[in-house]
Amino acid sequence: MGARTDLLPDVITTYLAAHQVRDLEPALACYTEDAVVVDDGNTYRGKPEIRDWLARAASEYTYTTELVTTERVDDDHYVATHHLEGDFPGGTADLRFQFALRDNRIARLVIAP
């Protein structure tokens, strides 16, 4: 990761590291039971739907990701921007991972350009 990860809480850095290597269980453990993920126009609610999304996202395309910027909005909200390159439509993308935390877990994640 090339950006300042010291701005992010451990739960987010743990999640990003697991997500980057497509390690499902450690990534899923970072979420609250009732977490919500919004990605590519779809909303996933609760760990069962998030597990399915993580598994599908890990196998759908081959890509590399680099953390390029991080931002602490407040104690419970953080943004991590990633640059992706791969075999998905368009080949490159910059995506903002917008985290909302509750009880030191990810309660909401919105991934958008």
C-alpha positions in Angstrom: 0.0 0.0 0.0 1.5 3.3 -1.0 -0.7 5.8 1.0 -0.6 6.7 4.6 -2.3 3.8 6.4 -1.5 5.4 9.8 -4.6 7.6 9.2 -6.8 4.5 9.2 -8.0 2.4 12.1 -6.7 -1.2 12.4 -10.0 -2.7 11.3 -9.8 -0.9 8.0 -6.2 -1.7 7.3 -6.9 -5.3 8.3 -9.9 -5.4 5.9 -8.0 -3.7 3.0 -5.1 -6.2 3.4 -7.5 -9.2 3.4 -9.5 -7.8 0.5 -6.4 -7.1 -1.6 -5.3 -10.8 -1.4 -8.9 -12.0 -1.6 -8.9 -13.6 1.8 -12.6 -13.9 2.5 -12.9 -14.9 6.2 -10.6 -12.2 7.7 -12.2 -9.6 5.4 -15.7 -10.6 6.5 -14.7 -10.6 10.2 -14.2 -6.8 9.9 -17.9 -6.2 9.4 -20.8 -5.8 11.9 -23.5 -8.4 11.6 -25.9 -5.9 10.1 -23.4 -4.1 7.8 -24.3 -2.7 4.4 -22.1 -2.6 1.4 -22.9 -0.5 -1.7 -20.9 -1.4 -4.8 -21.5 -1.0 -8.5 -25.1 0.1 -8.0 -26.0 -2.9 -5.8 -26.6 -3.0 -2.0 -25.6 -6.0 0.1 -27.1 -6.2 3.6 -25.8 -8.4 6.4 -22.8 -10.8 6.5 -24.4 -13.6 4.3 -24.9 -11.1 1.4 -21.6 -9.5 2.0 -19.9 -12.9 2.0 -21.4 -13.7 -1.4 -20.4 -10.3 -2.8 -16.8 -10.7 -1.5 -16.6 -14.2 -3.0 -18.0 -13.1 -6.4 -15.8 -9.9 -6.5 -12.7 -12.0 -5.8 -13.3 -14.3 -8.7 -15.0 -12.2 -11.3 -11.9 -10.3 -12.6 -8.1 -10.3 -12.3 -6.8 -7.0 -11.2 -4.1 -5.2 -9.1 -4.9 -2.5 -6.6 -2.9 0.3 -5.1 -4.0 2.4 -2.2 -3.3 5.9 -3.3 -4.9 8.2 -0.7 -6.5 8.0 2.7 -8.6 10.5 4.6 -10.0 10.6 8.1 -13.4 12.4 7.9 -14.1 12.0 11.7 -13.7 9.3 14.3 -16.2 6.9 12.5 -15.8 7.8 8.8 -12.8 7.2 6.6 -12.0 7.2 2.9 -9.4 5.0 1.1 -9.0 5.6 -2.6 -7.6 2.8 -4.7 -6.3 2.7 -8.2 -7.2 -0.6 -10.0 -5.8 -2.1 -13.2 -7.1 -5.3 -14.7 -9.3 -7.2 -17.1 -12.5 -5.5 -16.1 -14.4 -3.2 -18.5 -12.3 -0.1 -19.0 -9.1 -1.6 -17.6 -8.4 1.0 -15.0 -10.4 2.7 -12.3 -10.0 4.9 -9.2 -12.4 3.9 -6.5 -13.2 5.5 -3.2 -13.9 3.1 -0.4 -16.0 5.1 2.1 -16.1 3.5 5.5 -18.5 4.1 8.4 -17.5 2.3 11.6 -19.5 1.2 14.6 -18.0 -0.5 17.6 -14.6 -0.9 15.8 -16.2 -2.8 12.9 -17.3 -1.7 9.4 -21.0 -0.9 9.5 -21.2 0.6 6.0 -18.9 0.6 3.0 -19.7 2.5 -0.2 -17.4 1.9 -3.1 -17.8 4.5 -5.9 -15.6 6.4 -8.4 
